[in-house]
Amino acid sequence: MSSAEIDALKAHWRSSRFEWGGANCALSVCDYVRDRTGVDPAAPWRGAYSDEDSARAILDAHGGLLGLFRYGMEQAGFPEGEAIAGRPVVARVFGVEAAGVCAGPRQIFRTERGVLEMRAEVLGAWIV
C-alpha cells in the first residue's frame, strides 16, 4: 500500500461521518475489502444493525470483533495471514478491538472521533 493509497483511504473515511450500521469501523474496512476484491466480508451482517446496542449484540454473538471478522472473512474466502500493508486487520486500540487497514508499521482506524493512524497490537489480519 503506497503512501498515496493510505492518504486516499484516510481522505475517503474522513469524507463522511461515523454511522452505526453504515460508516463505522467494521463496515468501513469491509467496504475497503469489497471495493478491492468485489467480495463483501460483511455480507453475513450488513444491514442487521443501526445503532451501538444492535451492533454490540452481533459482536457478542461472535465473541467480539475479532470473532466476527474471522467469521465474515472465512465466509468470504479470505484466509488469515500476516499484517502486511493493505490488508484488513483487527487490533487492540486503547484496550478494545478495532477494525482497520494495515499501513506498514502502523494501522489506520475509523472511529467515532475520526480517523486514527497508529501502532497497535494486531490480533488478526487477512489476505485479500
N, CA, C and O atoms as CSV, one atom per row, in Angstrom:
chain,resi,resn,atom,element,x,y,z
A,1,MET,N,N,0.858,-1.172,0.000
A,1,MET,CA,C,0.000,0.000,0.000
A,1,MET,C,C,0.900,1.229,0.000
A,1,MET,O,O,1.701,1.427,0.914
A,2,SER,N,N,0.762,2.036,-1.015
A,2,SER,CA,C,1.602,3.228,-1.142
A,2,SER,C,C,1.107,4.344,-0.221
A,2,SER,O,O,-0.016,4.295,0.282
A,3,SER,N,N,1.950,5.336,-0.010
A,3,SER,CA,C,1.534,6.467,0.824
A,3,SER,C,C,0.359,7.202,0.181
A,3,SER,O,O,-0.491,7.739,0.890
A,4,ALA,N,N,0.300,7.233,-1.140
A,4,ALA,CA,C,-0.833,7.867,-1.826
A,4,ALA,C,C,-2.123,7.097,-1.557
A,4,ALA,O,O,-3.175,7.702,-1.349
A,5,GLU,N,N,-2.047,5.762,-1.561
A,5,GLU,CA,C,-3.229,4.945,-1.269
A,5,GLU,C,C,-3.669,5.113,0.181
A,5,GLU,O,O,-4.866,5.156,0.467
A,6,ILE,N,N,-2.713,5.209,1.094
A,6,ILE,CA,C,-3.027,5.446,2.504
A,6,ILE,C,C,-3.731,6.790,2.658
A,6,ILE,O,O,-4.757,6.887,3.330
A,7,ASP,N,N,-3.177,7.821,2.035
A,7,ASP,CA,C,-3.786,9.152,2.102
A,7,ASP,C,C,-5.189,9.151,1.505
A,7,ASP,O,O,-6.092,9.794,2.041
A,8,ALA,N,N,-5.378,8.434,0.402
A,8,ALA,CA,C,-6.694,8.367,-0.240
A,8,ALA,C,C,-7.706,7.667,0.659
A,8,ALA,O,O,-8.854,8.100,0.757
A,9,LEU,N,N,-7.286,6.583,1.317
A,9,LEU,CA,C,-8.191,5.873,2.220
A,9,LEU,C,C,-8.583,6.764,3.391
A,9,LEU,O,O,-9.761,6.845,3.741
A,10,LYS,N,N,-7.612,7.429,3.996
A,10,LYS,CA,C,-7.917,8.328,5.111
A,10,LYS,C,C,-8.853,9.454,4.659
A,10,LYS,O,O,-9.796,9.796,5.373
A,11,ALA,N,N,-8.604,10.023,3.498
A,11,ALA,CA,C,-9.468,11.096,2.987
A,11,ALA,C,C,-10.884,10.580,2.741
A,11,ALA,O,O,-11.862,11.265,3.043
A,12,HIS,N,N,-10.986,9.377,2.195
A,12,HIS,CA,C,-12.304,8.783,1.947
A,12,HIS,C,C,-13.056,8.595,3.262
A,12,HIS,O,O,-14.232,8.945,3.360
A,13,TRP,N,N,-12.387,8.047,4.266
A,13,TRP,CA,C,-13.043,7.835,5.556
A,13,TRP,C,C,-13.409,9.157,6.227
A,13,TRP,O,O,-14.412,9.239,6.935
A,14,ARG,N,N,-12.609,10.177,6.008
A,14,ARG,CA,C,-12.907,11.489,6.607
A,14,ARG,C,C,-14.040,12.211,5.879
A,14,ARG,O,O,-14.593,13.177,6.404
A,15,SER,N,N,-14.388,11.757,4.687
A,15,SER,CA,C,-15.384,12.463,3.872
A,15,SER,C,C,-16.819,12.249,4.341
A,15,SER,O,O,-17.730,12.924,3.861
A,16,SER,N,N,-17.032,11.326,5.264
A,16,SER,CA,C,-18.377,11.099,5.795
A,16,SER,C,C,-18.289,10.837,7.294
A,16,SER,O,O,-17.245,10.448,7.817
A,17,ARG,N,N,-19.399,11.059,7.959
A,17,ARG,CA,C,-19.446,10.885,9.409
A,17,ARG,C,C,-19.554,9.414,9.783
A,17,ARG,O,O,-20.114,8.612,9.036
A,18,PHE,N,N,-19.013,9.070,10.948
A,18,PHE,CA,C,-19.169,7.741,11.528
A,18,PHE,C,C,-20.657,7.484,11.719
A,18,PHE,O,O,-21.390,8.356,12.186
A,19,GLU,N,N,-21.100,6.280,11.356
A,19,GLU,CA,C,-22.511,5.931,11.487
A,19,GLU,C,C,-22.630,4.442,11.780
A,19,GLU,O,O,-22.126,3.616,11.019
A,20,TRP,N,N,-23.293,4.097,12.875
A,20,TRP,CA,C,-23.533,2.692,13.194
A,20,TRP,C,C,-24.376,2.074,12.087
A,20,TRP,O,O,-25.396,2.635,11.688
A,21,GLY,N,N,-23.952,0.933,11.598
A,21,GLY,CA,C,-24.665,0.252,10.528
A,21,GLY,C,C,-24.363,0.807,9.145
A,21,GLY,O,O,-24.911,0.334,8.149
A,22,GLY,N,N,-23.500,1.799,9.083
A,22,GLY,CA,C,-23.128,2.402,7.803
A,22,GLY,C,C,-21.636,2.600,7.733
A,22,GLY,O,O,-20.903,1.707,7.309
A,23,ALA,N,N,-21.185,3.761,8.146
A,23,ALA,CA,C,-19.763,4.102,8.079
A,23,ALA,C,C,-19.128,3.978,9.457
A,23,ALA,O,O,-18.722,4.975,10.053
A,24,ASN,N,N,-19.046,2.750,9.959
A,24,ASN,CA,C,-18.367,2.524,11.240
A,24,ASN,C,C,-17.063,1.778,10.998
A,24,ASN,O,O,-16.699,1.528,9.849
A,25,CYS,N,N,-16.354,1.421,12.065
A,25,CYS,CA,C,-15.028,0.819,11.876
A,25,CYS,C,C,-15.105,-0.494,11.108
A,25,CYS,O,O,-14.310,-0.715,10.194
A,26,ALA,N,N,-16.037,-1.363,11.455
A,26,ALA,CA,C,-16.109,-2.674,10.806
A,26,ALA,C,C,-16.551,-2.558,9.350
A,26,ALA,O,O,-15.903,-3.106,8.458
A,27,LEU,N,N,-17.645,-1.852,9.108
A,27,LEU,CA,C,-18.147,-1.767,7.740
A,27,LEU,C,C,-17.237,-0.948,6.834
A,27,LEU,O,O,-17.161,-1.220,5.636
A,28,SER,N,N,-16.551,0.040,7.374
A,28,SER,CA,C,-15.610,0.807,6.550
A,28,SER,C,C,-14.483,-0.084,6.042
A,28,SER,O,O,-14.076,0.020,4.885
A,29,VAL,N,N,-13.981,-0.959,6.907
A,29,VAL,CA,C,-12.926,-1.886,6.489
A,29,VAL,C,C,-13.485,-2.902,5.496
A,29,VAL,O,O,-12.833,-3.222,4.502
A,30,CYS,N,N,-14.688,-3.409,5.760
A,30,CYS,CA,C,-15.288,-4.371,4.831
A,30,CYS,C,C,-15.606,-3.720,3.489
A,30,CYS,O,O,-15.492,-4.370,2.450
A,31,ASP,N,N,-16.005,-2.444,3.493
A,31,ASP,CA,C,-16.205,-1.716,2.232
A,31,ASP,C,C,-14.890,-1.620,1.459
A,31,ASP,O,O,-14.862,-1.787,0.240
A,32,TYR,N,N,-13.809,-1.350,2.179
A,32,TYR,CA,C,-12.474,-1.287,1.571
A,32,TYR,C,C,-12.146,-2.624,0.892
A,32,TYR,O,O,-11.656,-2.647,-0.237
A,33,VAL,N,N,-12.419,-3.733,1.585
A,33,VAL,CA,C,-12.157,-5.061,1.016
A,33,VAL,C,C,-13.055,-5.301,-0.194
A,33,VAL,O,O,-12.592,-5.767,-1.235
A,34,ARG,N,N,-14.334,-4.982,-0.056
A,34,ARG,CA,C,-15.287,-5.186,-1.157
A,34,ARG,C,C,-14.890,-4.370,-2.385
A,34,ARG,O,O,-14.969,-4.858,-3.512
A,35,ASP,N,N,-14.464,-3.127,-2.163
A,35,ASP,CA,C,-14.055,-2.276,-3.284
A,35,ASP,C,C,-12.823,-2.823,-3.998
A,35,ASP,O,O,-12.685,-2.652,-5.209
A,36,ARG,N,N,-11.933,-3.475,-3.269
A,36,ARG,CA,C,-10.698,-4.022,-3.858
A,36,ARG,C,C,-10.912,-5.373,-4.521
A,36,ARG,O,O,-10.237,-5.703,-5.496
A,37,THR,N,N,-11.868,-6.174,-3.984
A,37,THR,CA,C,-11.990,-7.564,-4.423
A,37,THR,C,C,-13.324,-7.914,-5.071
A,37,THR,O,O,-13.418,-8.907,-5.792
A,38,GLY,N,N,-14.351,-7.113,-4.824
A,38,GLY,CA,C,-15.690,-7.450,-5.297
A,38,GLY,C,C,-16.425,-8.404,-4.373
A,38,GLY,O,O,-17.567,-8.775,-4.647
A,39,VAL,N,N,-15.786,-8.807,-3.281
A,39,VAL,CA,C,-16.383,-9.740,-2.320
A,39,VAL,C,C,-16.584,-9.005,-0.997
A,39,VAL,O,O,-15.681,-8.320,-0.517
A,40,ASP,N,N,-17.778,-9.154,-0.411
A,40,ASP,CA,C,-18.126,-8.430,0.811
A,40,ASP,C,C,-18.027,-9.330,2.038
A,40,ASP,O,O,-18.892,-10.183,2.242
A,41,PRO,N,N,-16.990,-9.159,2.862
A,41,PRO,CA,C,-16.888,-9.980,4.066
A,41,PRO,C,C,-17.927,-9.626,5.122
A,41,PRO,O,O,-18.101,-10.375,6.084
A,42,ALA,N,N,-18.622,-8.502,4.964
A,42,ALA,CA,C,-19.676,-8.119,5.910
A,42,ALA,C,C,-21.049,-8.613,5.469
A,42,ALA,O,O,-22.044,-8.331,6.137
A,43,ALA,N,N,-21.123,-9.342,4.361
A,43,ALA,CA,C,-22.420,-9.796,3.856
A,43,ALA,C,C,-23.260,-10.502,4.921
A,43,ALA,O,O,-24.473,-10.295,4.953
A,44,PRO,N,N,-22.666,-11.335,5.802
A,44,PRO,CA,C,-23.497,-12.021,6.797
A,44,PRO,C,C,-24.190,-11.090,7.793
A,44,PRO,O,O,-25.203,-11.475,8.376
A,45,TRP,N,N,-23.675,-9.881,8.003
A,45,TRP,CA,C,-24.297,-8.994,8.988
A,45,TRP,C,C,-24.640,-7.608,8.454
A,45,TRP,O,O,-25.219,-6.798,9.177
A,46,ARG,N,N,-24.298,-7.325,7.213
A,46,ARG,CA,C,-24.590,-5.988,6.657
A,46,ARG,C,C,-26.103,-5.746,6.682
A,46,ARG,O,O,-26.883,-6.598,6.256
A,47,GLY,N,N,-26.504,-4.587,7.181
A,47,GLY,CA,C,-27.917,-4.226,7.266
A,47,GLY,C,C,-28.631,-4.757,8.494
A,47,GLY,O,O,-29.826,-4.514,8.668
A,48,ALA,N,N,-27.911,-5.483,9.355
A,48,ALA,CA,C,-28.539,-6.111,10.525
A,48,ALA,C,C,-28.498,-5.244,11.775
A,48,ALA,O,O,-29.037,-5.639,12.808
A,49,TYR,N,N,-27.875,-4.074,11.709
A,49,TYR,CA,C,-27.834,-3.195,12.883
A,49,TYR,C,C,-27.829,-1.737,12.451
A,49,TYR,O,O,-27.414,-1.399,11.342
A,50,SER,N,N,-28.304,-0.876,13.361
A,50,SER,CA,C,-28.371,0.549,13.038
A,50,SER,C,C,-27.988,1.436,14.213
A,50,SER,O,O,-28.052,2.662,14.124
A,51,ASP,N,N,-27.590,0.807,15.316
A,51,ASP,CA,C,-27.157,1.582,16.483
A,51,ASP,C,C,-26.134,0.766,17.269
A,51,ASP,O,O,-25.889,-0.399,16.959
A,52,GLU,N,N,-25.548,1.378,18.273
A,52,GLU,CA,C,-24.491,0.712,19.032
A,52,GLU,C,C,-24.992,-0.536,19.747
A,52,GLU,O,O,-24.276,-1.536,19.807
A,53,ASP,N,N,-26.208,-0.498,20.291
A,53,ASP,CA,C,-26.736,-1.660,21.010
A,53,ASP,C,C,-26.926,-2.862,20.091
A,53,ASP,O,O,-26.558,-3.979,20.456
A,54,SER,N,N,-27.491,-2.653,18.911
A,54,SER,CA,C,-27.684,-3.783,18.000
A,54,SER,C,C,-26.348,-4.262,17.423
A,54,SER,O,O,-26.191,-5.448,17.134
A,55,ALA,N,N,-25.389,-3.352,17.256
A,55,ALA,CA,C,-24.044,-3.765,16.837
A,55,ALA,C,C,-23.398,-4.610,17.923
A,55,ALA,O,O,-22.780,-5.633,17.631
A,56,ARG,N,N,-23.538,-4.189,19.168
A,56,ARG,CA,C,-22.967,-4.923,20.303
A,56,ARG,C,C,-23.553,-6.334,20.365
A,56,ARG,O,O,-22.825,-7.281,20.663
A,57,ALA,N,N,-24.839,-6.496,20.094
A,57,ALA,CA,C,-25.464,-7.821,20.121
A,57,ALA,C,C,-24.824,-8.745,19.079
A,57,ALA,O,O,-24.583,-9.920,19.357
A,58,ILE,N,N,-24.552,-8.222,17.891
A,58,ILE,CA,C,-23.903,-9.025,16.844
A,58,ILE,C,C,-22.477,-9.371,17.255
A,58,ILE,O,O,-22.040,-10.509,17.086
A,59,LEU,N,N,-21.754,-8.399,17.791
A,59,LEU,CA,C,-20.386,-8.655,18.257
A,59,LEU,C,C,-20.372,-9.711,19.352
A,59,LEU,O,O,-19.561,-10.636,19.320
A,60,ASP,N,N,-21.271,-9.570,20.320
A,60,ASP,CA,C,-21.321,-10.525,21.434
A,60,ASP,C,C,-21.621,-11.939,20.950
A,60,ASP,O,O,-21.084,-12.906,21.489
A,61,ALA,N,N,-22.473,-12.063,19.940
A,61,ALA,CA,C,-22.813,-13.385,19.401
A,61,ALA,C,C,-21.610,-14.071,18.760
A,61,ALA,O,O,-21.606,-15.292,18.600
A,62,HIS,N,N,-20.589,-13.295,18.391
A,62,HIS,CA,C,-19.386,-13.849,17.758
A,62,HIS,C,C,-18.157,-13.775,18.657
A,62,HIS,O,O,-17.041,-14.050,18.214
A,63,GLY,N,N,-18.363,-13.404,19.918
A,63,GLY,CA,C,-17.241,-13.328,20.849
A,63,GLY,C,C,-16.399,-12.080,20.689
A,63,GLY,O,O,-15.268,-12.034,21.173
A,64,GLY,N,N,-16.926,-11.065,20.021
A,64,GLY,CA,C,-16.196,-9.813,19.825
A,64,GLY,C,C,-15.908,-9.549,18.359
A,64,GLY,O,O,-16.272,-10.336,17.485
A,65,LEU,N,N,-15.251,-8.435,18.109
A,65,LEU,CA,C,-14.969,-8.024,16.732
A,65,LEU,C,C,-14.033,-8.998,16.021
A,65,LEU,O,O,-14.216,-9.278,14.837
A,66,LEU,N,N,-13.038,-9.512,16.730
A,66,LEU,CA,C,-12.124,-10.474,16.103
A,66,LEU,C,C,-12.885,-11.712,15.651
A,66,LEU,O,O,-12.667,-12.197,14.541
A,67,GLY,N,N,-13.768,-12.225,16.485
A,67,GLY,CA,C,-14.575,-13.386,16.108
A,67,GLY,C,C,-15.485,-13.098,14.927
A,67,GLY,O,O,-15.644,-13.934,14.037
A,68,LEU,N,N,-16.082,-11.912,14.920
A,68,LEU,CA,C,-16.956,-11.524,13.814
A,68,LEU,C,C,-16.164,-11.439,12.512
A,68,LEU,O,O,-16.619,-11.924,11.476
A,69,PHE,N,N,-14.989,-10.829,12.559
A,69,PHE,CA,C,-14.167,-10.723,11.348
A,69,PHE,C,C,-13.676,-12.095,10.904
A,69,PHE,O,O,-13.654,-12.378,9.706
A,70,ARG,N,N,-13.289,-12.937,11.825
A,70,ARG,CA,C,-12.866,-14.285,11.418
A,70,ARG,C,C,-13.998,-14.995,10.686
A,70,ARG,O,O,-13.773,-15.660,9.674
A,71,TYR,N,N,-15.206,-14.853,11.198
A,71,TYR,CA,C,-16.367,-15.477,10.561
A,71,TYR,C,C,-16.614,-14.882,9.169
A,71,TYR,O,O,-16.712,-15.617,8.186
A,72,GLY,N,N,-16.714,-13.562,9.090
A,72,GLY,CA,C,-17.010,-12.912,7.816
A,72,GLY,C,C,-15.935,-13.140,6.768
A,72,GLY,O,O,-16.238,-13.396,5.603
A,73,MET,N,N,-14.682,-13.047,7.184
A,73,MET,CA,C,-13.580,-13.248,6.232
A,73,MET,C,C,-13.531,-14.695,5.758
A,73,MET,O,O,-13.274,-14.955,4.582
A,74,GLU,N,N,-13.775,-15.635,6.663
A,74,GLU,CA,C,-13.792,-17.046,6.254
A,74,GLU,C,C,-14.925,-17.300,5.265
A,74,GLU,O,O,-14.725,-17.963,4.248
A,75,GLN,N,N,-16.118,-16.774,5.561
A,75,GLN,CA,C,-17.256,-16.947,4.654
A,75,GLN,C,C,-16.962,-16.346,3.279
A,75,GLN,O,O,-17.417,-16.863,2.258
A,76,ALA,N,N,-16.200,-15.255,3.260
A,76,ALA,CA,C,-15.859,-14.583,2.002
A,76,ALA,C,C,-14.683,-15.244,1.282
A,76,ALA,O,O,-14.377,-14.895,0.142
A,77,GLY,N,N,-14.024,-16.198,1.946
A,77,GLY,CA,C,-12.910,-16.905,1.319
A,77,GLY,C,C,-11.549,-16.278,1.518
A,77,GLY,O,O,-10.612,-16.587,0.781
A,78,PHE,N,N,-11.420,-15.386,2.518
A,78,PHE,CA,C,-10.146,-14.729,2.779
A,78,PHE,C,C,-9.461,-15.370,3.982
A,78,PHE,O,O,-9.986,-15.299,5.093
A,79,PRO,N,N,-8.299,-15.994,3.786
A,79,PRO,CA,C,-7.590,-16.634,4.901
A,79,PRO,C,C,-6.834,-15.617,5.753
A,79,PRO,O,O,-6.499,-14.523,5.299
A,80,GLU,N,N,-6.578,-16.008,6.996
A,80,GLU,CA,C,-5.746,-15.166,7.861
A,80,GLU,C,C,-4.307,-15.219,7.377
A,80,GLU,O,O,-3.868,-16.209,6.792
A,81,GLY,N,N,-3.588,-14.148,7.628
A,81,GLY,CA,C,-2.189,-14.067,7.239
A,81,GLY,C,C,-1.470,-13.019,8.057
A,81,GLY,O,O,-1.956,-12.586,9.102
A,82,GLU,N,N,-0.320,-12.618,7.578
A,82,GLU,CA,C,0.498,-11.598,8.246
A,82,GLU,C,C,-0.126,-10.215,8.071
A,82,GLU,O,O,-0.849,-9.963,7.106
A,83,ALA,N,N,0.160,-9.338,9.006
A,83,ALA,CA,C,-0.274,-7.941,8.900
A,83,ALA,C,C,0.694,-7.207,7.977
A,83,ALA,O,O,1.728,-6.703,8.415
A,84,ILE,N,N,0.344,-7.154,6.703
A,84,ILE,CA,C,1.152,-6.509,5.673
A,84,ILE,C,C,0.349,-5.329,5.128
A,84,ILE,O,O,-0.880,-5.383,5.071
A,85,ALA,N,N,1.034,-4.277,4.733
A,85,ALA,CA,C,0.369,-3.070,4.236
A,85,ALA,C,C,-0.708,-3.402,3.210
A,85,ALA,O,O,-0.476,-4.145,2.257
A,86,GLY,N,N,-1.883,-2.838,3.427
A,86,GLY,CA,C,-3.011,-3.038,2.537
A,86,GLY,C,C,-3.995,-4.085,3.009
A,86,GLY,O,O,-5.097,-4.183,2.470
A,87,ARG,N,N,-3.621,-4.867,4.002
A,87,ARG,CA,C,-4.507,-5.923,4.479
A,87,ARG,C,C,-5.412,-5.432,5.612
A,87,ARG,O,O,-5.005,-4.603,6.426
A,88,PRO,N,N,-6.648,-5.954,5.656
A,88,PRO,CA,C,-7.527,-5.627,6.771
A,88,PRO,C,C,-7.032,-6.307,8.039
A,88,PRO,O,O,-6.505,-7.418,8.004
A,89,VAL,N,N,-7.214,-5.615,9.161
A,89,VAL,CA,C,-6.762,-6.132,10.454
A,89,VAL,C,C,-7.818,-5.869,11.520
A,89,VAL,O,O,-8.676,-4.999,11.374
A,90,VAL,N,N,-7.730,-6.641,12.590
A,90,VAL,CA,C,-8.385,-6.306,13.855
A,90,VAL,C,C,-7.252,-6.167,14.852
A,90,VAL,O,O,-6.392,-7.042,14.955
A,91,ALA,N,N,-7.254,-5.066,15.584
A,91,ALA,CA,C,-6.175,-4.767,16.523
A,91,ALA,C,C,-6.760,-4.288,17.845
A,91,ALA,O,O,-7.925,-3.900,17.931
A,92,ARG,N,N,-5.926,-4.326,18.861
A,92,ARG,CA,C,-6.314,-3.783,20.161
A,92,ARG,C,C,-5.896,-2.315,20.192
A,92,ARG,O,O,-4.714,-1.988,20.078
A,93,VAL,N,N,-6.878,-1.444,20.347
A,93,VAL,CA,C,-6.658,0.002,20.366
A,93,VAL,C,C,-7.220,0.542,21.675
A,93,VAL,O,O,-8.428,0.502,21.909
A,94,PHE,N,N,-6.341,1.042,22.513
A,94,PHE,CA,C,-6.749,1.577,23.817
A,94,PHE,C,C,-7.620,0.582,24.585
A,94,PHE,O,O,-8.602,0.963,25.223
A,95,GLY,N,N,-7.247,-0.699,24.514
A,95,GLY,CA,C,-7.919,-1.736,25.280
A,95,GLY,C,C,-9.144,-2.357,24.637
A,95,GLY,O,O,-9.754,-3.247,25.231
A,96,VAL,N,N,-9.526,-1.922,23.449
A,96,VAL,CA,C,-10.688,-2.508,22.777
A,96,VAL,C,C,-10.301,-2.965,21.371
A,96,VAL,O,O,-9.336,-2.468,20.790
A,97,GLU,N,N,-11.062,-3.913,20.836
A,97,GLU,CA,C,-10.814,-4.401,19.483
A,97,GLU,C,C,-11.358,-3.395,18.472
A,97,GLU,O,O,-12.467,-2.882,18.623
A,98,ALA,N,N,-10.565,-3.122,17.443
A,98,ALA,CA,C,-10.976,-2.199,16.383
A,98,ALA,C,C,-10.546,-2.761,15.038
A,98,ALA,O,O,-9.479,-3.364,14.921
A,99,ALA,N,N,-11.376,-2.564,14.027
A,99,ALA,CA,C,-11.041,-2.976,12.667
A,99,ALA,C,C,-10.298,-1.842,11.980
A,99,ALA,O,O,-10.606,-0.667,12.176
A,100,GLY,N,N,-9.317,-2.215,11.173
A,100,GLY,CA,C,-8.543,-1.209,10.461
A,100,GLY,C,C,-7.881,-1.800,9.237
A,100,GLY,O,O,-8.161,-2.930,8.836
A,101,VAL,N,N,-7.003,-1.017,8.656
A,101,VAL,CA,C,-6.216,-1.444,7.500
A,101,VAL,C,C,-4.751,-1.229,7.845
A,101,VAL,O,O,-4.363,-0.161,8.318
A,102,CYS,N,N,-3.947,-2.250,7.603
A,102,CYS,CA,C,-2.516,-2.157,7.880
A,102,CYS,C,C,-1.874,-1.183,6.894
A,102,CYS,O,O,-2.119,-1.236,5.689
A,103,ALA,N,N,-1.048,-0.297,7.438
A,103,ALA,CA,C,-0.326,0.679,6.613
A,103,ALA,C,C,1.167,0.565,6.888
A,103,ALA,O,O,1.858,1.572,7.040
A,104,GLY,N,N,1.658,-0.666,6.952
A,104,GLY,CA,C,3.067,-0.893,7.276
A,104,GLY,C,C,3.222,-1.072,8.768
A,104,GLY,O,O,2.571,-1.940,9.350
A,105,PRO,N,N,4.065,-0.279,9.404
A,105,PRO,CA,C,4.250,-0.441,10.848
A,105,PRO,C,C,3.084,0.125,11.658
A,105,PRO,O,O,3.017,-0.075,12.871
A,106,ARG,N,N,2.176,0.825,11.001
A,106,ARG,CA,C,1.024,1.419,11.679
A,106,ARG,C,C,-0.259,0.880,11.050
A,106,ARG,O,O,-0.232,0.258,9.987
A,107,GLN,N,N,-1.370,1.126,11.717
A,107,GLN,CA,C,-2.667,0.746,11.190
A,107,GLN,C,C,-3.546,1.994,11.128
A,107,GLN,O,O,-3.337,2.955,11.867
A,108,ILE,N,N,-4.532,1.959,10.233
A,108,ILE,CA,C,-5.483,3.057,10.081
A,108,ILE,C,C,-6.833,2.564,10.584
A,108,ILE,O,O,-7.288,1.485,10.206
A,109,PHE,N,N,-7.470,3.360,11.437
A,109,PHE,CA,C,-8.758,3.003,12.014
A,109,PHE,C,C,-9.753,4.136,11.801
A,109,PHE,O,O,-9.388,5.312,11.815
A,110,ARG,N,N,-11.011,3.765,11.604
A,110,ARG,CA,C,-12.091,4.751,11.572
A,110,ARG,C,C,-12.808,4.638,12.905
A,110,ARG,O,O,-13.291,3.564,13.263
A,111,THR,N,N,-12.882,5.730,13.638
A,111,THR,CA,C,-13.503,5.728,14.962
A,111,THR,C,C,-14.620,6.768,15.002
A,111,THR,O,O,-14.790,7.560,14.075
A,112,GLU,N,N,-15.367,6.743,16.087
A,112,GLU,CA,C,-16.427,7.739,16.258
A,112,GLU,C,C,-15.861,9.155,16.274
A,112,GLU,O,O,-16.555,10.107,15.919
A,113,ARG,N,N,-14.615,9.292,16.681
A,113,ARG,CA,C,-13.991,10.613,16.773
A,113,ARG,C,C,-13.186,10.996,15.540
A,113,ARG,O,O,-12.637,12.096,15.474
A,114,GLY,N,N,-13.110,10.105,14.570
A,114,GLY,CA,C,-12.376,10.416,13.350
A,114,GLY,C,C,-11.449,9.291,12.936
A,114,GLY,O,O,-11.572,8.164,13.415
A,115,VAL,N,N,-10.530,9.595,12.054
A,115,VAL,CA,C,-9.580,8.612,11.532
A,115,VAL,C,C,-8.317,8.671,12.370
A,115,VAL,O,O,-7.795,9.745,12.667
A,116,LEU,N,N,-7.838,7.500,12.741
A,116,LEU,CA,C,-6.672,7.375,13.611
A,116,LEU,C,C,-5.639,6.504,12.905
A,116,LEU,O,O,-5.979,5.448,12.373
A,117,GLU,N,N,-4.390,6.934,12.897
A,117,GLU,CA,C,-3.292,6.124,12.360
A,117,GLU,C,C,-2.275,5.958,13.467
A,117,GLU,O,O,-1.730,6.939,13.974
A,118,MET,N,N,-2.016,4.700,13.847
A,118,MET,CA,C,-1.130,4.446,14.979
A,118,MET,C,C,-0.617,3.011,14.961
A,118,MET,O,O,-1.130,2.162,14.232
A,119,ARG,N,N,0.394,2.760,15.768
A,119,ARG,CA,C,0.836,1.387,16.008
A,119,ARG,C,C,-0.145,0.765,16.989
A,119,ARG,O,O,-0.578,1.413,17.942
A,120,ALA,N,N,-0.492,-0.489,16.753
A,120,ALA,CA,C,-1.413,-1.191,17.641
A,120,ALA,C,C,-1.103,-2.678,17.587
A,120,ALA,O,O,-0.520,-3.169,16.620
A,121,GLU,N,N,-1.498,-3.383,18.629
A,121,GLU,CA,C,-1.309,-4.834,18.687
A,121,GLU,C,C,-2.297,-5.496,17.731
A,121,GLU,O,O,-3.502,-5.497,17.982
A,122,VAL,N,N,-1.792,-6.057,16.643
A,122,VAL,CA,C,-2.649,-6.714,15.657
A,122,VAL,C,C,-3.035,-8.092,16.183
A,122,VAL,O,O,-2.180,-8.897,16.550
A,123,LEU,N,N,-4.340,-8.344,16.211
A,123,LEU,CA,C,-4.875,-9.621,16.689
A,123,LEU,C,C,-5.185,-10.568,15.539
A,123,LEU,O,O,-5.159,-11.787,15.712
A,124,GLY,N,N,-5.476,-10.020,14.379
A,124,GLY,CA,C,-5.777,-10.819,13.199
A,124,GLY,C,C,-5.617,-9.975,11.950
A,124,GLY,O,O,-5.878,-8.772,11.967
A,125,ALA,N,N,-5.186,-10.609,10.863
A,125,ALA,CA,C,-5.044,-9.935,9.567
A,125,ALA,C,C,-5.447,-10.935,8.491
A,125,ALA,O,O,-5.333,-12.144,8.690
A,126,TRP,N,N,-5.917,-10.437,7.358
A,126,TRP,CA,C,-6.427,-11.315,6.311
A,126,TRP,C,C,-5.816,-10.993,4.960
A,126,TRP,O,O,-5.538,-9.838,4.638
A,127,ILE,N,N,-5.615,-12.044,4.181
A,127,ILE,CA,C,-5.071,-11.930,2.833
A,127,ILE,C,C,-6.241,-11.667,1.888
A,127,ILE,O,O,-7.133,-12.503,1.749
A,128,VAL,N,N,-6.232,-10.499,1.238
A,128,VAL,CA,C,-7.318,-10.159,0.306
A,128,VAL,C,C,-6.740,-9.836,-1.056
A,128,VAL,O,O,-7.485,-9.524,-1.985
